[in-house]
């Protein structure tokens, strides 16, 4: 449930289908899936999904006026329809930045708006820091800068104090002698040669994240952990990135905000976001003088929560 009287269908634009889909080889190993929806002659926006490993979603098209926007989505390396599936080789942050640029060149886009939430906000900003001249604006949600402190809060201790019931199965999946370092313990299992060990760990990792993503837990989110094809890619790729500190220095984004400080930025952040607490959005906003921060008082982390969805649609309508 939500405190809003509106439904998600009332807030979002109607469902649409892509007008084009395809596969783009980005290395000898990886090929990424893409789609375009909305108006082929509209304003281009690249939609960067979360995770890492979450994959693009048909519902993301609905946050944009289909008459105004040319909505470009892609599945990051190893997830969704991209190949090879759940692969960790050549799968790192700067490779994903390179893939976004490859898509821009493929579509012959000079500049575009960048839309991303959670890990999608992380990758959006690192892309912008690397290629600021290509970004017209950022629309960001659930700010995640992948600092050690943020990872510790969610995957070791912090959110566990608010959701002890949901945390317990995730915590107890790991033997006691490894519980002081849960990310490495899960990484060992998610990269095991034994498919059943990988799947069992992926299920618990994914279930913990889905249980905490909304202000009011949603059974449909919890069901994602039961989809083991989704869970394995999601958990393996996330853990791979996190154990490697997303392949950049700790605090990379805040250390490089000078590159993006002139880019118009809208930040939508749930007050009760347990996955990516509001502190990170606040710190980012203070470093970006051309940013507007909307703290949504009755929401958690998910862009599927009505108040967050409404704020995102308002942002895309105004961009």
Phi, psi and omega per residue, in radians:
X1 nan 2.889 3.101
X2 -2.381 2.735 3.071
X3 -1.277 -0.298 3.106
X4 -1.295 2.516 3.093
X5 -1.449 -0.220 3.135
X6 -1.472 2.774 3.057
X7 -1.761 2.867 3.130
X8 -1.090 -0.614 3.127
X9 -1.199 -0.502 3.101
X10 -1.306 -0.463 -3.072
X11 -1.510 -0.673 -3.060
X12 -1.529 2.840 3.012
X13 -1.247 2.792 -3.134
X14 -1.069 2.750 3.104
X15 -1.083 2.438 3.044
X16 -2.363 2.826 3.077
X17 -1.835 2.729 3.088
X18 -1.131 2.604 3.006
X19 -1.623 -0.203 3.092
X20 -2.748 2.549 3.041
X21 -2.438 2.806 3.113
X22 -3.067 -3.130 3.110
X23 -2.209 2.310 -3.113
X24 -2.084 1.991 3.041
X25 -1.152 2.234 -3.122
X26 -2.044 -0.138 3.034
X27 -2.824 3.070 3.087
X28 -1.117 -0.350 -3.062
X29 -1.800 -0.692 -2.948
X30 -1.916 2.446 3.002
X31 -2.246 2.276 -3.083
X32 -1.880 2.463 3.107
X33 -1.503 2.477 3.106
X34 -2.405 2.831 3.024
X35 -2.591 2.708 3.039
X36 -2.219 2.396 3.132
X37 -2.421 2.895 3.136
X38 1.559 -2.371 -3.053
X39 -1.766 2.008 -3.126
X40 -1.007 -0.453 3.133
X41 -1.749 0.164 -3.094
X42 -1.422 -3.091 3.114
X43 -1.234 2.192 -3.080
X44 -1.323 2.406 3.030
X45 -2.377 2.313 3.047
X46 -1.723 2.204 -3.108
X47 -1.777 2.100 -3.038
X48 -1.928 1.991 -3.027
X49 -1.351 2.954 -3.083
X50 -1.560 -2.911 -3.088
X51 2.202 -1.933 0.002
X52 -1.014 2.590 3.078
X53 1.777 0.052 -3.069
X54 -1.292 -0.534 -3.110
X55 1.411 2.697 3.086
X56 -1.285 2.846 -3.064
X57 -2.390 2.468 3.079
X58 -0.968 -0.582 -3.100
X59 -1.121 -0.415 -3.115
X60 -1.101 -0.472 3.122
X61 -1.074 -0.454 -2.957
X62 -1.426 -0.034 3.107
X63 -1.540 0.093 -3.046
X64 -2.314 2.437 3.012
X65 -1.116 2.000 -3.036
X66 -1.200 -0.269 3.054
X67 -1.410 -0.504 -3.058
X68 -1.572 -0.647 -2.897
X69 -1.905 2.510 2.853
X70 -1.726 1.806 -2.933
X71 -1.657 1.938 -3.088
X72 -1.884 2.160 3.076
X73 -2.135 2.750 3.022
X74 -2.633 2.756 3.027
X75 -1.681 2.146 3.131
X76 -1.123 2.903 -3.049
X77 -0.895 2.272 3.012
X78 1.498 -0.048 -3.078
X79 -2.298 2.981 -3.102
X80 1.043 -2.262 3.140
X81 -1.668 0.027 3.108
X82 -1.253 2.697 -3.085
X83 -2.252 2.649 -0.083
X84 -1.295 2.583 -3.020
X85 -1.181 2.316 3.047
X86 1.009 0.426 -3.064
X87 -1.462 2.390 -3.086
X88 -1.800 -0.224 3.123
X89 -1.216 2.459 3.138
X90 0.919 0.597 -3.107
X91 -2.114 1.665 -3.090
X92 -2.610 2.964 -2.980
X93 -1.060 -0.847 -3.079
X94 -1.216 -0.438 3.008
X95 -1.167 -0.679 3.100
X96 -1.175 -0.666 3.052
X97 -1.045 -0.766 3.100
X98 -1.071 -0.652 3.121
X99 -1.140 -0.679 3.115
X100 -1.103 -0.739 3.084
X101 -1.125 -0.670 3.102
X102 -1.077 -0.678 3.081
X103 -1.150 -0.736 3.131
X104 -1.027 -0.782 3.134
X105 -1.187 -0.661 3.132
X106 -1.062 -0.697 -3.114
X107 -1.577 0.025 3.116
X108 0.988 0.755 3.113
X109 -1.705 2.267 3.133
X110 -1.385 -0.906 3.078
X111 -2.458 2.714 3.138
X112 -2.617 2.856 3.000
X113 -1.441 2.608 -3.081
X114 -2.126 2.155 -3.043
X115 -2.144 2.140 3.141
X116 -2.799 2.605 3.114
X117 -2.294 2.621 3.134
X118 1.058 -2.196 3.028
X119 -0.999 -0.516 3.067
X120 -1.082 -0.544 3.065
X121 -1.240 -0.669 3.104
X122 -1.025 -0.944 -3.078
X123 -1.168 -0.630 3.071
X124 -0.992 -0.836 -3.079
X125 -1.228 -0.676 3.115
X126 -1.174 -0.641 3.025
X127 -1.062 -0.800 -3.133
X128 -1.122 -0.682 3.094
X129 -1.092 -0.630 -3.111
X130 -1.409 -0.591 -3.087
X131 -2.347 1.056 -3.052
X132 -1.076 -0.484 -3.104
X133 -1.252 -0.178 -3.114
X134 -1.706 -0.126 -3.008
X135 -1.819 2.077 3.072
X136 -1.368 -0.732 3.093
X137 -2.826 2.833 2.985
X138 -1.919 2.410 2.876
X139 -2.146 1.924 -2.952
X140 -2.149 2.594 -3.100
X141 -2.448 2.452 3.070
X142 1.034 1.127 -2.959
X143 -1.070 2.253 -3.127
X144 -2.360 2.065 -3.138
X145 -1.892 0.098 3.000
X146 1.002 0.569 3.044
X147 -1.336 2.786 -3.130
X148 -0.974 -0.673 -3.112
X149 -1.129 -0.660 3.137
X150 -1.212 -0.718 3.121
X151 -1.152 -0.706 3.121
X152 -1.105 -0.739 3.138
X153 -0.962 -0.805 -3.002
X154 -1.583 -0.675 -2.986
X155 -1.744 -0.113 -3.141
X156 -2.210 -1.067 -3.127
X157 -2.738 2.237 -3.141
X158 2.669 -1.368 3.043
X159 -1.034 -0.455 3.115
X160 -1.058 -0.443 3.140
X161 -1.332 -0.380 -3.137
X162 -1.667 -0.586 -3.131
X163 -2.128 1.040 -3.096
X164 -1.110 -0.540 -3.127
X165 -1.205 -0.715 3.112
X166 -1.309 -0.518 -3.087
X167 -1.280 -0.559 -2.999
X168 -0.991 -0.831 3.122
X169 -1.117 -0.653 3.088
X170 -1.091 -0.785 -3.117
X171 -1.188 -0.808 -3.043
X172 -1.330 -0.180 3.047
X173 -1.151 -0.385 -3.121
X174 -1.745 2.343 3.102
X175 -1.024 2.656 -3.034
X176 -0.961 -0.644 -3.071
X177 -1.266 -0.100 3.110
X178 -2.040 0.024 -3.005
X179 -1.275 -0.201 3.113
X180 -1.374 -0.148 3.135
X181 -2.520 1.401 -2.975
X182 -1.255 -0.645 -3.139
X183 -1.090 -0.867 3.072
X184 -1.057 -0.625 -3.141
X185 -1.148 -0.736 3.091
X186 -1.205 -0.651 3.141
X187 -1.048 -0.733 3.127
X188 -1.028 -0.697 -3.110
X189 -1.378 -0.637 -3.121
X190 -1.268 -0.290 3.076
X191 -1.892 0.233 3.120
X192 -1.135 2.649 3.048
X193 -1.257 -0.333 -3.093
X194 -1.507 2.008 -3.060
X195 -1.080 -0.601 -3.125
X196 -1.225 -0.626 3.073
X197 -1.137 -0.751 3.110
X198 -1.056 -0.816 -3.077
X199 -1.156 -0.727 -3.124
X200 -1.112 -0.732 3.117
X201 -1.185 -0.709 -3.140
X202 -1.079 -0.692 -3.131
X203 -1.097 -0.796 -3.105
X204 -1.226 -0.713 3.113
X205 -1.043 -0.845 -3.080
X206 -1.209 -0.698 -3.126
X207 -1.097 -0.685 3.111
X208 -1.068 -0.785 -3.122
X209 -1.163 -0.744 -3.101
X210 -1.215 -0.525 -3.124
X211 -1.218 -0.347 -3.022
X212 -1.965 0.075 -2.976
X213 -1.419 -0.307 -3.112
X214 -2.136 2.694 3.067
X215 -1.034 -0.735 3.034
X216 -1.973 1.952 -3.079
X217 -0.905 2.451 -3.032
X218 -2.035 2.116 3.131
X219 -0.983 -0.554 3.125
X220 -1.125 -0.617 3.076
X221 -1.167 -0.736 3.136
X222 -1.097 -0.535 3.131
X223 -1.120 -0.388 3.122
X224 -1.071 -0.554 3.128
X225 -1.203 -0.398 3.123
X226 -1.403 -0.322 3.065
X227 -1.452 1.610 -2.970
X228 -1.200 -0.450 3.056
X229 -1.103 -0.793 3.080
X230 -1.148 -0.838 -3.007
X231 -1.092 -0.692 -3.095
X232 -1.123 -0.826 3.124
X233 -1.129 -0.789 -3.112
X234 -1.028 -0.933 -3.051
X235 -1.237 -0.761 -3.125
X236 -1.071 -0.839 -3.075
X237 -1.226 -0.743 3.076
X238 -0.978 -0.912 -3.054
X239 -1.115 -0.659 3.080
X240 -1.017 -0.791 3.119
X241 -1.190 -0.748 -3.028
X242 -1.243 -0.667 -3.137
X243 -1.212 -0.367 3.097
X244 -1.725 0.226 3.109
X245 1.025 0.592 -3.059
X246 0.886 0.390 2.978
X247 1.180 0.362 3.032
X248 -2.401 2.967 3.136
X249 -1.129 2.638 3.082
X250 -1.117 2.259 -3.108
X251 1.462 0.313 -3.054
X252 -0.932 -0.798 -3.043
X253 -1.141 -0.884 -3.138
X254 -1.133 -0.477 3.115
X255 -1.304 -0.233 -3.055
X256 -2.222 0.400 -3.112
X257 -1.151 -0.343 3.121
X258 -0.966 -0.593 -3.097
X259 -1.188 -0.442 -3.025
X260 -2.093 0.134 -3.000
X261 -1.163 -0.356 -3.141
X262 -1.599 -0.144 -3.103
X263 -1.363 2.199 3.080
X264 -1.009 2.260 -3.030
X265 -2.355 2.248 3.001
X266 -1.935 2.232 3.128
X267 -2.029 2.160 3.083
X268 -1.955 2.126 -2.997
X269 -2.416 2.199 3.056
X270 -1.246 2.314 3.130
X271 -1.023 -0.666 -3.060
X272 -1.868 0.669 3.069
X273 -1.272 1.957 -3.133
X274 -1.540 -0.378 -3.127
X275 -1.385 -0.799 -3.141
X276 -2.265 1.490 -3.023
X277 -0.997 2.671 -3.002
X278 -1.062 -0.348 -3.138
X279 -0.961 -0.695 -3.114
X280 -1.172 -0.725 3.096
X281 -1.089 -0.707 3.132
X282 -1.103 -0.800 -3.138
X283 -1.113 -0.706 3.114
X284 -1.138 -0.824 3.135
X285 -0.966 -0.728 -3.126
X286 -1.152 -0.399 -3.128
X287 -1.648 -0.171 -3.107
X288 -2.043 1.693 -3.061
X289 -1.132 -0.311 3.138
X290 -1.751 0.449 -3.127
X291 -1.897 2.666 3.009
X292 -2.110 2.235 -3.124
X293 -1.899 2.153 3.046
X294 -1.915 1.858 3.060
X295 -1.580 2.028 -3.049
X296 -1.542 2.049 -2.940
X297 -1.256 -0.357 -3.049
X298 -2.152 0.878 -3.103
X299 -2.628 2.777 3.033
X300 -1.843 -2.150 -2.989
X301 -1.724 -0.494 -2.904
X302 -1.368 2.395 3.031
X303 -1.257 -0.166 3.072
X304 -1.457 -0.090 3.050
X305 -1.330 2.352 -2.980
X306 -0.968 -0.830 -3.107
X307 -1.105 -0.618 3.104
X308 -1.240 -0.773 3.117
X309 -1.016 -0.738 -3.128
X310 -1.090 -0.756 3.140
X311 -1.154 -0.650 3.117
X312 -1.183 -0.724 3.114
X313 -1.126 -0.713 3.088
X314 -1.058 -0.672 3.135
X315 -1.174 -0.737 3.133
X316 -1.237 -0.550 3.092
X317 -1.150 -0.593 -3.079
X318 -1.541 -0.307 -3.071
X319 -1.160 nan nan
